Amino acid sequence: MSKPHWSFWLIGWLGLFWNAMGLMNLVMQMNGDSLANMPAEYQALVAARPVWATIAFVVAVVGGTLGCVQLLRRKSSSVPILVVSLIGTIVLGTTVFSFQSAVIGIAASILITLGLIFYARWAQRLGWIG
């Protein structure tokens, strides 16, 4: 493997930060006290979400976090893990169309995850991860 450009580390850490924020969001949603302090629209979104969508949320944020950890470890397994995260995000996205603020967040998550997948594949081709 060749030495990665400094931007590799920046992108990897930013991706990890983004996904860790999603993981924190998930933990806060699972905590009744934290959820009670969130805006009413957000509480309604969480209450209306079916169990399978919550599972998709877990897959999305845990997968994204693990995928970025693997990217920073320079492991090629980051690509399939990030793909699984993307699938979880898309599945979750099917439940939020009636909540405009959530649609924006899902769209951003999809774009960021796609970007991370393409970047990881590019880094693989350059020999930065193996």
Sequence and secondary structure as in RCSB ss.txt:
>XXXX:A:sequence
MSKPHWSFWLIGWLGLFWNAMGLMNLVMQMNGDSLANMPAEYQALVAARPVWATIAFVVAVVGGTLGCVQLLRRK
SSSVPILVVSLIGTIVLGTTVFSFQSAVIGIAASILITLGLIFYARWAQRLGWIG
>XXXX:A:secstr
     HHHHHHHHHHHHHHHHHHHHHHHHHSHHHHHTS HHHHHHHHH  HHHHHHHHHHHHHHHHHHHHHHTT 
TTHHHHHHHHHHHHHHHHTT TT HHHHHHHHHHHHHHHHHHHHHHHHHHTTS  
